[in-house]
Amino acid sequence: MVIAFAQQYWGQTKSGDWILQRGLRTLFKQGNPAVLALLGYDITAAEKVTDVILQPESDAAVIGGLTTVAYTVRAPETMPVYLGYRVDYVRQNGTTTAKVFFVKRTTLPAGQLLQGVFRLKWQQLTTRRLYPGVHRLTLLVNTQVVAESWVTLK
């Protein structure tokens, strides 16, 4: 029902599109194909990109520290991309819980290499407790996993 409503009113006003986009965030992060198409993203972009690298500066980190992670992505054709990353945080009982973070929204020209870095702050928060263990990092292109790496938190 939410998607049908958004499709009906999409493109009528700039401010309306902004509100609809905010309302579709959860469905977008879940990779819903109808929402991705509505917002102009191709769900198959993850299969098309090449030269994908996700490399933390170190495979070990400490609570209270900082990890810089470098990434590269190349598009074989011009395509709009939503670049993000997901951290699978280790919980106290040993299971993991995922949190998705935004990196960049851009249109990649054909053949151009997109390079960048993001920083992970391993700080205790009131909303998220950190526990030692192996935390998985994944690079996302249009909500789909294209690369993964691991950092051991001590």
DSSP file (Angstrom, degrees, kcal/mol; ACC not computed):
  #  RESIDUE AA STRUCTURE BP1 BP2  ACC     N-H-->O    O-->H-N    N-H-->O    O-->H-N    TCO  KAPPA ALPHA  PHI   PSI    X-CA   Y-CA   Z-CA
    1    1 A M     >        0   0    0      0, 0.0     4,-2.2     0, 0.0     5,-0.2   0.000 360.0 360.0 360.0 -39.4    0.0    0.0    0.0
    2    2 A V  H  >  +     0   0    0      2,-0.2     4,-2.5     1,-0.2     5,-0.2   0.921 360.0  47.6 -63.7 -44.2    2.9    2.4    0.8
    3    3 A I  H  > S+     0   0    0      2,-0.2     4,-2.7     1,-0.2     5,-0.2   0.912 111.0  50.8 -65.3 -42.5    4.6    1.7   -2.5
    4    4 A A  H  > S+     0   0    0      2,-0.2     4,-1.9     1,-0.2    -1,-0.2   0.903 111.3  48.9 -61.3 -41.3    1.3    2.2   -4.5
    5    5 A F  H  X S+     0   0    0     -4,-2.2     4,-1.8     2,-0.2    -2,-0.2   0.932 112.3  47.8 -62.7 -46.5    0.8    5.5   -2.7
    6    6 A A  H  X S+     0   0    0     -4,-2.5     4,-1.5     1,-0.2    -2,-0.2   0.902 111.2  50.5 -63.7 -41.6    4.3    6.6   -3.4
    7    7 A Q  H  < S+     0   0    0     -4,-2.7    -1,-0.2     1,-0.2    -2,-0.2   0.869 109.2  52.5 -64.2 -36.2    4.1    5.6   -7.1
    8    8 A Q  H  < S+     0   0    0     -4,-1.9    -1,-0.2    -5,-0.2    -2,-0.2   0.888 120.8  30.2 -66.3 -40.2    0.8    7.6   -7.4
    9    9 A Y  H >< S+     0   0    0     -4,-1.8     3,-1.4    -5,-0.1     4,-0.4   0.447  88.3 121.7-103.5  -1.3    2.2   10.8   -6.0
   10   10 A W  T 3< S+     0   0    0     -4,-1.5     7,-0.0     1,-0.2    -3,-0.0  -0.393  76.8  17.4 -66.0 136.3    5.8   10.6   -7.1
   11   11 A G  T 3  S+     0   0    0      2,-0.3    -1,-0.2    -2,-0.1     3,-0.1   0.455  90.6 107.5  87.9   1.9    7.0   13.5   -9.3
   12   12 A Q  S <  S+     0   0    0     -3,-1.4     2,-0.3     1,-0.3    -2,-0.1   0.917  89.7   1.0 -79.7 -43.9    4.3   15.9   -8.5
   13   13 A T     >  -     0   0    0     -4,-0.4     4,-2.2     1,-0.1    -2,-0.3  -0.983  63.0-125.9-142.4 154.8    6.3   18.3   -6.4
   14   14 A K  H  > S+     0   0    0     -2,-0.3     4,-1.8     1,-0.2     5,-0.1   0.921 113.7  46.7 -64.8 -43.8    9.9   18.5   -5.2
   15   15 A S  H  > S+     0   0    0      1,-0.2     4,-2.0     2,-0.2    -1,-0.2   0.860 111.0  52.8 -68.6 -34.0    8.9   18.8   -1.5
   16   16 A G  H  > S+     0   0    0      2,-0.2     4,-2.6     1,-0.2    -1,-0.2   0.898 107.7  51.2 -66.2 -40.3    6.5   15.9   -1.9
   17   17 A D  H  X S+     0   0    0     -4,-2.2     4,-2.7     2,-0.2    -2,-0.2   0.883 107.9  53.1 -63.2 -37.8    9.2   13.7   -3.4
   18   18 A W  H  X S+     0   0    0     -4,-1.8     4,-2.0     2,-0.2    -2,-0.2   0.923 111.0  46.1 -63.1 -43.9   11.5   14.5   -0.5
   19   19 A I  H  X S+     0   0    0     -4,-2.0     4,-2.1     2,-0.2    -2,-0.2   0.924 113.6  48.4 -64.7 -44.7    8.8   13.4    2.0
   20   20 A L  H  X S+     0   0    0     -4,-2.6     4,-1.4     1,-0.2    -2,-0.2   0.903 109.4  53.3 -62.4 -41.0    8.0   10.2    0.0
   21   21 A Q  H  < S+     0   0    0     -4,-2.7     3,-0.3     1,-0.2    -1,-0.2   0.907 109.6  48.0 -61.4 -41.7   11.7    9.4   -0.2
   22   22 A R  H >< S+     0   0    0     -4,-2.0     3,-1.1     1,-0.2     4,-0.3   0.889 110.7  51.9 -65.0 -38.5   12.1    9.7    3.6
   23   23 A G  H 3< S+     0   0    0     -4,-2.1     3,-0.3     1,-0.2     4,-0.2   0.728 108.2  51.9 -70.4 -21.4    9.0    7.5    4.1
   24   24 A L  T 3X S+     0   0    0     -4,-1.4     4,-2.8    -3,-0.3    -1,-0.2   0.341  77.4 106.0 -95.5   6.0   10.4    4.9    1.8
   25   25 A R  H <> S+     0   0    0     -3,-1.1     4,-3.0     1,-0.2     5,-0.2   0.894  79.0  47.5 -55.9 -46.5   13.8    4.6    3.6
   26   26 A T  H  > S+     0   0    0     -3,-0.3     4,-1.6    -4,-0.3    -1,-0.2   0.938 114.9  45.2 -63.8 -46.5   13.1    1.3    5.3
   27   27 A L  H  4>S+     0   0    0     -4,-0.2     5,-2.3     2,-0.2     4,-0.3   0.876 113.5  52.2 -63.6 -36.7   11.9   -0.4    2.2
   28   28 A F  H ><5S+     0   0    0     -4,-2.8     3,-1.9     1,-0.2    -2,-0.2   0.950 108.6  48.6 -63.0 -49.6   14.8    1.1    0.3
   29   29 A K  H 3<5S+     0   0    0     -4,-3.0    -1,-0.2     1,-0.3    -2,-0.2   0.787 106.8  57.6 -63.1 -27.1   17.4   -0.2    2.7
   30   30 A Q  T 3<5S-     0   0    0     -4,-1.6    -1,-0.3    -5,-0.2    -2,-0.2   0.559 117.4-116.3 -78.0  -8.0   15.7   -3.6    2.5
   31   31 A G  T < 5 -     0   0    0     -3,-1.9    -3,-0.2    -4,-0.3    -2,-0.1   0.777  43.0-178.2  81.3  27.3   16.3   -3.6   -1.3
   32   32 A N     >< -     0   0    0     -5,-2.3     4,-2.5     1,-0.2     3,-0.2  -0.459  21.5-145.6 -62.2 120.1   12.7   -3.5   -2.4
   33   33 A P  H  > S+     0   0    0      0, 0.0     4,-2.4     0, 0.0     5,-0.2   0.847  95.7  52.8 -60.3 -37.0   12.9   -3.6   -6.2
   34   34 A A  H  > S+     0   0    0      2,-0.2     4,-2.1     1,-0.2     5,-0.1   0.895 112.0  45.4 -66.4 -39.3    9.8   -1.4   -6.7
   35   35 A V  H  > S+     0   0    0     -3,-0.2     4,-2.1     2,-0.2    -1,-0.2   0.911 112.0  51.4 -70.4 -42.7   11.2    1.3   -4.4
   36   36 A L  H  <>S+     0   0    0     -4,-2.5     5,-3.2     1,-0.2     4,-0.3   0.924 112.2  47.2 -59.2 -43.9   14.6    1.2   -6.0
   37   37 A A  H ><5S+     0   0    0     -4,-2.4     3,-1.2     3,-0.2    -1,-0.2   0.903 109.7  53.2 -64.8 -41.4   13.0    1.6   -9.4
   38   38 A L  H 3<5S+     0   0    0     -4,-2.1    -1,-0.2     1,-0.3    -2,-0.2   0.878 110.8  46.8 -60.8 -38.4   10.8    4.5   -8.2
   39   39 A L  T 3<5S-     0   0    0     -4,-2.1    -1,-0.3     2,-0.1    -2,-0.2   0.424 123.7-104.1 -86.4   1.1   13.9    6.3   -6.9
   40   40 A G  T < 5S+     0   0    0     -3,-1.2     2,-0.4    -4,-0.3    -3,-0.2   0.680  76.2 130.2  90.5  19.2   15.8    5.7  -10.1
   41   41 A Y      < -     0   0    0     -5,-3.2     2,-0.6    -6,-0.2    -1,-0.3  -0.860  51.8-135.2-110.9 143.4   18.2    2.9   -9.0
   42   42 A D    >   -     0   0    0     38,-0.5     3,-1.6    -2,-0.4     4,-0.3  -0.840   4.6-153.2 -96.1 122.5   18.8   -0.4  -10.8
   43   43 A I  T >  S+     0   0    0     -2,-0.6     3,-0.6     1,-0.3     4,-0.2   0.734  95.4  59.1 -67.9 -20.8   18.9   -3.4   -8.5
   44   44 A T  T >> S+     0   0    0      1,-0.2     3,-0.9     2,-0.1     4,-0.9   0.427  75.7  96.5 -87.4   2.2   21.2   -5.2  -10.9
   45   45 A A  H X> S+     0   0    0     -3,-1.6     4,-1.8     1,-0.3     3,-0.6   0.848  76.2  61.7 -59.3 -33.7   23.9   -2.5  -10.7
   46   46 A A  H <4 S+     0   0    0     -3,-0.6    -1,-0.3    95,-0.3    -2,-0.1   0.832 102.9  50.0 -63.3 -31.5   25.7   -4.6   -8.1
   47   47 A E  H <4 S+     0   0    0     -3,-0.9    -1,-0.3    -4,-0.2    -2,-0.2   0.727 112.0  49.2 -76.8 -21.4   26.1   -7.4  -10.6
   48   48 A K  H << S+     0   0    0     -4,-0.9    -2,-0.2    -3,-0.6    -1,-0.2   0.780  86.8  95.9 -90.5 -29.7   27.5   -5.0  -13.2
   49   49 A V     <  -     0   0    0     -4,-1.8     2,-0.2    26,-0.1    26,-0.2  -0.261  53.5-169.7 -67.9 151.6   30.1   -3.1  -11.2
   50   50 A T  E     +A   74   0A   0     24,-2.9    24,-2.3     1,-0.2    -1,-0.1  -0.743  56.8  42.3-130.5 177.2   33.8   -4.2  -11.4
   51   51 A D  E    S+     0   0A   0     -2,-0.2     2,-0.5     1,-0.2    -1,-0.2   0.857  73.3 173.8  51.5  42.0   37.1   -3.5   -9.6
   52   52 A V  E     +     0   0A   0     -3,-0.2     2,-0.4    21,-0.1    21,-0.2  -0.677   5.1 171.7 -86.7 127.4   35.3   -3.5   -6.3
   53   53 A I  E     -A   72   0A   0     19,-2.0    19,-1.8    -2,-0.5     2,-0.4  -0.999  18.5-177.7-135.8 138.1   37.5   -3.3   -3.2
   54   54 A L  E     +A   71   0A   0     -2,-0.4    17,-0.2    17,-0.2    94,-0.1  -0.929  19.8 168.6-132.7 108.8   36.7   -2.9    0.5
   55   55 A Q  E     -A   70   0A   0     15,-3.0    15,-2.7    -2,-0.4     2,-0.1  -0.920  23.4-152.9-133.4 107.1   39.9   -2.6    2.5
   56   56 A P  E     -A   69   0A   0      0, 0.0    13,-0.2     0, 0.0     3,-0.1  -0.466  27.8-122.8 -69.8 150.3   40.1   -1.6    6.2
   57   57 A E  S    S+     0   0    0     11,-2.6     2,-0.3     1,-0.2    12,-0.1   0.793  96.8  13.1 -64.2 -26.7   43.5    0.0    7.2
   58   58 A S        -     0   0    0     10,-0.2    -1,-0.2     1,-0.0     0, 0.0  -0.993  63.9-139.3-147.6 148.4   43.8   -2.8    9.8
   59   59 A D  S    S+     0   0    0     -2,-0.3    93,-2.9    92,-0.1     2,-0.4   0.357  89.9  61.9 -90.1   7.5   42.0   -6.0   10.5
   60   60 A A  E     +c  152   0B   0     91,-0.2     2,-0.3    74,-0.0    93,-0.2  -0.981  60.1 170.4-132.1 145.7   42.1   -5.3   14.2
   61   61 A A  E     -c  153   0B   0     91,-2.6    93,-2.7    -2,-0.4     2,-0.3  -0.950  21.9-133.4-146.3 164.2   40.6   -2.4   16.2
   62   62 A V    >   -     0   0    0     -2,-0.3     3,-2.5    91,-0.2    60,-0.2  -0.913  36.2 -94.5-121.3 150.7   40.0   -1.5   19.8
   63   63 A I  T 3  S+     0   0    0     -2,-0.3    60,-0.2     1,-0.3     3,-0.1  -0.455 117.7  27.5 -61.9 129.2   36.9   -0.1   21.5
   64   64 A G  T 3  S+     0   0    0     58,-4.8    -1,-0.3     1,-0.3    59,-0.2   0.280 106.0 107.0  96.8  -7.4   37.2    3.7   21.5
   65   65 A G    <   -     0   0    0     -3,-2.5    57,-2.5    57,-0.4     2,-0.4  -0.145  64.4-120.4 -93.8-169.8   39.4    3.6   18.4
   66   66 A L  E     - B   0 121A   0     55,-0.2     2,-0.5    -3,-0.1    55,-0.2  -0.994  13.9-161.3-136.9 137.6   38.9    4.5   14.8
   67   67 A T  E     - B   0 120A   0     53,-2.4    53,-3.2    -2,-0.4     2,-0.5  -0.987   8.7-151.6-122.7 126.3   39.1    2.4   11.6
   68   68 A T  E     - B   0 119A   0     -2,-0.5   -11,-2.6    51,-0.2     2,-0.5  -0.844  13.7-164.3 -95.4 130.1   39.5    3.9    8.2
   69   69 A V  E     -AB  56 118A   0     49,-3.2    49,-2.2    -2,-0.5     2,-0.3  -0.965   3.4-154.6-120.2 125.6   38.1    1.8    5.4
   70   70 A A  E     -AB  55 117A   0    -15,-2.7   -15,-3.0    -2,-0.5     2,-0.3  -0.738  14.3-176.3 -97.8 146.8   39.0    2.4    1.7
   71   71 A Y  E     -AB  54 116A   0     45,-2.5    45,-1.9    -2,-0.3     2,-0.3  -0.979  10.7-170.6-139.4 152.9   36.7    1.4   -1.2
   72   72 A T  E     +AB  53 115A   0    -19,-1.8   -19,-2.0    -2,-0.3     2,-0.3  -0.992   6.5 175.6-140.1 146.3   36.7    1.4   -5.0
   73   73 A V  E     - B   0 114A   0     41,-2.0    41,-3.6    -2,-0.3     2,-0.4  -0.984   9.9-162.8-147.8 139.1   34.0    0.7   -7.5
   74   74 A R  E     -AB  50 113A   0    -24,-2.3   -24,-2.9    -2,-0.3    39,-0.2  -0.991   9.2-149.7-125.5 135.2   34.0    0.9  -11.3
   75   75 A A        -     0   0    0     37,-1.1    36,-3.7    34,-0.4    37,-0.3  -0.883   6.4-154.4-103.2 130.8   30.8    1.1  -13.5
   76   76 A P  S    S+     0   0    0      0, 0.0     2,-0.3     0, 0.0    -1,-0.1   0.704  85.3  22.1 -74.9 -18.7   31.0   -0.4  -17.0
   77   77 A E  S    S-     0   0    0     33,-0.1     2,-0.3    32,-0.1    34,-0.1  -0.943 102.8 -81.1-140.9 160.8   28.1    1.9  -18.1
   78   78 A T        +     0   0    0     -2,-0.3    29,-0.0    32,-0.1    32,-0.0  -0.482  64.2 156.3 -65.9 126.5   26.8    5.2  -16.8
   79   79 A M  E     -D  108   0B   0     29,-2.0    29,-2.8    -2,-0.3     2,-0.3  -0.994  45.4-114.2-154.2 144.3   24.5    4.4  -13.9
   80   80 A P  E     -D  107   0B   0      0, 0.0   -38,-0.5     0, 0.0     2,-0.4  -0.629  40.4-169.7 -76.0 136.6   23.0    6.1  -10.8
   81   81 A V  E     -D  106   0B   0     25,-3.6    25,-2.3    -2,-0.3     2,-0.6  -0.976  25.9-154.3-132.5 145.3   24.3    4.4   -7.6
   82   82 A Y  E     -D  105   0B   0     -2,-0.4    60,-2.7    23,-0.2    61,-0.6  -0.973  25.1-161.2-111.3 111.7   23.5    4.6   -3.9
   83   83 A L  E     +DE 104 141B   0     21,-3.6    20,-2.6    -2,-0.6    21,-1.9  -0.828  24.1 143.3-102.0 130.8   26.7    3.6   -2.1
   84   84 A G  E     -DE 102 140B   0     56,-2.2    56,-3.2    -2,-0.5     2,-0.3  -0.879  33.2-134.8-148.5 179.9   26.5    2.5    1.5
   85   85 A Y  E     -DE 101 139B   0     16,-2.3    16,-3.4    -2,-0.3     2,-0.4  -0.988   8.4-147.5-143.2 155.0   28.1    0.1    3.9
   86   86 A R  E     -DE 100 138B   0     52,-2.4    52,-2.3    -2,-0.3     2,-0.5  -0.968   4.3-157.6-124.0 137.8   26.7   -2.3    6.6
   87   87 A V  E     -DE  99 137B   0     12,-2.4    12,-1.7    -2,-0.4     2,-1.1  -0.969   8.6-151.0-113.8 124.8   28.4   -3.3    9.8
   88   88 A D  E     -DE  98 136B   0     48,-2.8    48,-0.9    -2,-0.5    10,-0.3  -0.806  23.5-154.7 -93.6  96.2   27.3   -6.5   11.4
   89   89 A Y  E     -D   97   0B   0      8,-2.4     8,-2.3    -2,-1.1     2,-0.3  -0.510  13.1-121.6 -76.1 136.8   28.0   -5.7   15.1
   90   90 A V  E     -D   96   0B   0     41,-0.3    41,-0.5     6,-0.2     6,-0.2  -0.614  28.7-148.0 -76.6 133.2   28.7   -8.5   17.5
   91   91 A R    >   -     0   0    0      4,-3.4     3,-1.6    -2,-0.3    39,-0.0  -0.454  29.3 -97.4 -96.4 173.4   26.2   -8.6   20.4
   92   92 A Q  T 3  S+     0   0    0      1,-0.3    -1,-0.1    -2,-0.1    -2,-0.0   0.839 123.3  51.5 -61.1 -35.0   26.8   -9.8   23.9
   93   93 A N  T 3  S-     0   0    0      1,-0.0    -1,-0.3     2,-0.0     3,-0.1   0.403 121.9-103.6 -86.4   4.3   25.4  -13.3   23.2
   94   94 A G  S <  S+     0   0    0     -3,-1.6    -2,-0.1     1,-0.3    -1,-0.0   0.226  86.5 114.1  96.5 -14.6   27.7  -13.7   20.2
   95   95 A T        -     0   0    0     -5,-0.1    -4,-3.4     1,-0.1    -1,-0.3  -0.234  61.2-122.5 -76.7 176.9   25.0  -13.2   17.5
   96   96 A T  E     -D   90   0B   0     -6,-0.2     2,-0.4    -3,-0.1    -6,-0.2  -0.875  15.3-160.0-123.1 157.8   25.2  -10.1   15.2
   97   97 A T  E     -D   89   0B   0     -8,-2.3    -8,-2.4    -2,-0.3     2,-0.3  -0.998  20.8-132.2-134.2 136.8   23.0   -7.2   14.4
   98   98 A A  E     -D   88   0B   0     -2,-0.4     2,-0.4   -10,-0.3   -10,-0.2  -0.641  17.6-173.7 -96.6 145.6   23.3   -5.2   11.2
   99   99 A K  E     -D   87   0B   0    -12,-1.7   -12,-2.4    -2,-0.3     2,-0.4  -0.992  14.8-147.3-134.8 127.8   23.4   -1.4   10.8
  100  100 A V  E     -D   86   0B   0     -2,-0.4     2,-0.3   -14,-0.2   -14,-0.2  -0.800  13.7-167.5 -99.6 135.3   23.4    0.3    7.4
  101  101 A F  E     -D   85   0B   0    -16,-3.4   -16,-2.3    -2,-0.4     2,-0.3  -0.928  19.0-122.7-122.5 146.1   25.2    3.6    6.8
  102  102 A F  E     +D   84   0B   0     -2,-0.3   -18,-0.2   -18,-0.2     3,-0.1  -0.654  30.8 166.3 -86.0 139.3   25.0    5.9    3.8
  103  103 A V  E     -     0   0B   0    -20,-2.6     2,-0.3    -2,-0.3   -19,-0.2   0.708  59.1 -19.5-113.9 -57.9   28.2    6.9    1.9
  104  104 A K  E     -D   83   0B   0    -21,-1.9   -21,-3.6     2,-0.1     2,-0.5  -0.994  37.6-153.1-159.9 145.2   27.3    8.6   -1.4
  105  105 A R  E     +D   82   0B   0     -2,-0.3     2,-0.3   -23,-0.2   -23,-0.2  -0.990  45.6 130.2-120.1 117.7   24.6    9.1   -3.9
  106  106 A T  E     -D   81   0B   0    -25,-2.3   -25,-3.6    -2,-0.5     2,-0.6  -0.945  58.3-105.7-156.6 171.4   26.0    9.8   -7.4
  107  107 A T  E     -D   80   0B   0     -2,-0.3   -29,-0.1   -27,-0.3    -2,-0.0  -0.963  34.2-146.3-108.6 118.0   25.9    8.9  -11.1
  108  108 A L  E     -D   79   0B   0    -29,-2.8   -29,-2.0    -2,-0.6     3,-0.1  -0.734  12.9-134.3 -85.4 122.1   28.9    6.9  -12.1
  109  109 A P    >   -     0   0    0      0, 0.0     3,-1.7     0, 0.0   -34,-0.4  -0.406  41.6 -80.1 -69.3 153.7   30.1    7.6  -15.6
  110  110 A A  T 3  S+     0   0    0      1,-0.3   -33,-0.1   -34,-0.1   -32,-0.1  -0.309 113.0   1.9 -57.6 128.4   31.0    4.6  -17.7
  111  111 A G  T 3  S+     0   0    0    -36,-3.7     2,-0.3     1,-0.2    -1,-0.3   0.324  94.9 134.1  79.6  -7.5   34.5    3.3  -16.9
  112  112 A Q    <   -     0   0    0     -3,-1.7   -37,-1.1   -37,-0.3     2,-0.5  -0.566  52.2-133.2 -81.0 138.5   35.2    5.8  -14.2
  113  113 A L  E     -B   74   0A   0     -2,-0.3     2,-0.6   -39,-0.2   -39,-0.2  -0.796  13.6-153.7 -91.1 123.9   36.7    4.5  -10.9
  114  114 A L  E     +B   73   0A   0    -41,-3.6   -41,-2.0    -2,-0.5     2,-0.3  -0.884  19.8 177.6 -98.2 121.5   35.0    5.8   -7.8
  115  115 A Q  E     +B   72   0A   0     -2,-0.6     2,-0.3   -43,-0.2   -43,-0.2  -0.918  11.8 131.0-123.4 149.6   37.4    5.8   -4.8
  116  116 A G  E     -B   71   0A   0    -45,-1.9   -45,-2.5    -2,-0.3     2,-0.3  -0.981  36.5-123.2-174.4-178.8   36.9    7.0   -1.3
  117  117 A V  E     -B   70   0A   0     -2,-0.3     2,-0.3   -47,-0.2   -47,-0.2  -0.968  12.3-168.3-138.5 154.4   37.2    6.3    2.4
  118  118 A F  E     -B   69   0A   0    -49,-2.2   -49,-3.2    -2,-0.3     2,-0.4  -0.960  18.4-132.1-136.9 159.8   34.9    6.2    5.4
  119  119 A R  E     -B   68   0A   0     -2,-0.3     2,-0.6   -51,-0.2   -51,-0.2  -0.932   6.5-152.7-119.4 134.5   35.7    6.0    9.1
  120  120 A L  E     -B   67   0A   0    -53,-3.2   -53,-2.4    -2,-0.4     2,-0.7  -0.915   8.8-153.9-104.0 122.1   34.2    3.7   11.7
  121  121 A K  E     -B   66   0A   0     -2,-0.6     2,-1.4   -55,-0.2   -55,-0.2  -0.863   3.1-155.4 -95.4 119.0   34.2    5.0   15.2
  122  122 A W        +     0   0    0    -57,-2.5   -58,-4.8    -2,-0.7   -57,-0.4  -0.479  43.1 142.3 -92.1  63.5   34.3    2.1   17.6
  123  123 A Q        -     0   0    0     -2,-1.4     2,-0.3   -60,-0.2    -2,-0.1  -0.822  56.6-111.3-109.1 144.9   32.7    4.1   20.5
  124  124 A Q        -     0   0    0     -2,-0.4     2,-0.3     5,-0.1     5,-0.2  -0.556  40.2-171.3 -69.5 133.1   30.2    2.9   23.1
  125  125 A L        -     0   0    0      3,-2.3     3,-0.2    -2,-0.3     5,-0.1  -0.842  36.5-120.5-122.1 160.5   26.9    4.6   22.5
  126  126 A T  S    S+     0   0    0     -2,-0.3     3,-0.1     1,-0.2    -1,-0.1   0.769 118.0  45.0 -70.1 -23.0   23.7    4.7   24.5
  127  127 A T  S    S+     0   0    0      1,-0.3     2,-0.3    -3,-0.0    -1,-0.2   0.580 122.7  30.3 -94.8 -11.8   21.9    3.2   21.5
  128  128 A R        -     0   0    0     -3,-0.2    -3,-2.3    -5,-0.1     2,-0.4  -0.927  64.9-155.0-153.1 122.4   24.5    0.5   20.7
  129  129 A R        -     0   0    0     -2,-0.3     2,-0.4    -5,-0.2    -5,-0.1  -0.784  18.4-138.7 -94.7 139.9   26.9   -1.4   22.9
  130  130 A L        -     0   0    0     -2,-0.4   -39,-0.1    -8,-0.1    -6,-0.1  -0.802  18.9-173.3-100.4 141.2   30.1   -2.7   21.4
  131  131 A Y        -     0   0    0    -41,-0.5   -41,-0.3    -2,-0.4    22,-0.2  -0.964  32.4 -96.5-130.8 148.3   31.5   -6.2   22.2
  132  132 A P  S    S+     0   0    0      0, 0.0     2,-0.3     0, 0.0    22,-0.2  -0.273  74.2  84.4 -61.3 148.8   34.8   -7.8   21.3
  133  133 A G  E    S- F   0 153B   0     20,-2.0    20,-3.3     2,-0.0     2,-0.7  -0.886  83.5 -44.7 147.8-175.5   34.6  -10.2   18.3
  134  134 A V  E     - F   0 152B   0     -2,-0.3     2,-0.5    18,-0.2    18,-0.2  -0.781  50.2-162.9 -91.3 116.7   34.8  -10.3   14.5
  135  135 A H  E     - F   0 151B   0     16,-3.2    16,-2.5    -2,-0.7     2,-0.4  -0.876  11.6-139.3-102.4 126.8   32.6   -7.6   12.9
  136  136 A R  E     -EF  88 150B   0    -48,-0.9   -48,-2.8    -2,-0.5     2,-0.4  -0.703  13.2-162.1 -88.9 134.5   31.7   -8.0    9.2
  137  137 A L  E     -EF  87 149B   0     12,-3.3    12,-2.7    -2,-0.4     2,-0.4  -0.953   8.3-173.0-112.5 133.8   31.8   -5.0    6.9
  138  138 A T  E     -EF  86 148B   0    -52,-2.3   -52,-2.4    -2,-0.4     2,-0.4  -0.990  18.7-138.1-129.2 139.5   30.0   -5.0    3.6
  139  139 A L  E     -EF  85 147B   0      8,-2.7     7,-2.7    -2,-0.4     8,-1.0  -0.805  23.5-155.1 -92.6 133.4   30.0   -2.5    0.8
  140  140 A L  E     -EF  84 145B   0    -56,-3.2   -56,-2.2    -2,-0.4     2,-0.5  -0.924  15.3-170.7-116.6 132.8   26.6   -1.9   -0.8
  141  141 A V  E >  S-EF  83 144B   0      3,-2.6     3,-1.6    -2,-0.4   -95,-0.3  -0.982  87.8 -15.4-118.2 116.3   25.7   -0.7   -4.3
  142  142 A N  T 3  S-     0   0    0    -60,-2.7    -1,-0.1    -2,-0.5   -96,-0.1   0.906 130.2 -55.6  52.1  45.4   22.0    0.1   -4.6
  143  143 A T  T 3  S+     0   0    0    -61,-0.6     2,-0.4     1,-0.2    -1,-0.3   0.379 115.2 115.3  72.3   2.6   21.5   -1.9   -1.3
  144  144 A Q  E <  S- F   0 141B   0     -3,-1.6    -3,-2.6     1,-0.0     2,-0.3  -0.828  71.9-111.1-104.5 140.4   23.2   -5.1   -2.7
  145  145 A V  E     + F   0 140B   0     -2,-0.4    -5,-0.2    -5,-0.2     3,-0.1  -0.491  41.1 162.4 -70.4 128.5   26.4   -6.5   -1.3
  146  146 A V  E     +     0   0B   0     -7,-2.7     2,-0.3     1,-0.4    -1,-0.2   0.559  65.6   8.2-119.5 -19.0   29.4   -6.2   -3.6
  147  147 A A  E     - F   0 139B   0     -8,-1.0    -8,-2.7   -94,-0.1    -1,-0.4  -0.986  60.5-162.6-158.8 155.2   32.3   -6.7   -1.2
  148  148 A E  E     + F   0 138B   0     -2,-0.3     2,-0.3   -10,-0.2   -10,-0.2  -0.976   9.5 170.1-143.1 157.8   33.0   -7.7    2.3
  149  149 A S  E     - F   0 137B   0    -12,-2.7   -12,-3.3    -2,-0.3     2,-0.4  -0.924  22.1-127.4-153.6 172.7   35.7   -7.5    4.9
  150  150 A W  E     - F   0 136B   0     -2,-0.3     2,-0.4   -14,-0.2   -14,-0.2  -0.971  10.4-167.2-134.0 146.7   36.2   -8.2    8.6
  151  151 A V  E     - F   0 135B   0    -16,-2.5   -16,-3.2    -2,-0.4     2,-0.7  -0.999  18.1-141.0-130.9 129.8   37.6   -6.3   11.6
  152  152 A T  E     -cF  60 134B   0    -93,-2.9   -91,-2.6    -2,-0.4     2,-0.5  -0.817  17.2-152.1 -92.3 118.1   38.3   -7.9   14.9
  153  153 A L  E      cF  61 133B   0    -20,-3.3   -20,-2.0    -2,-0.7   -91,-0.2  -0.779 360.0 360.0 -94.0 129.9   37.3   -5.7   17.8
  154  154 A K              0   0    0    -93,-2.7   -92,-0.2    -2,-0.5    -1,-0.1   0.362 360.0 360.0-114.9 360.0   39.3   -6.1   21.0
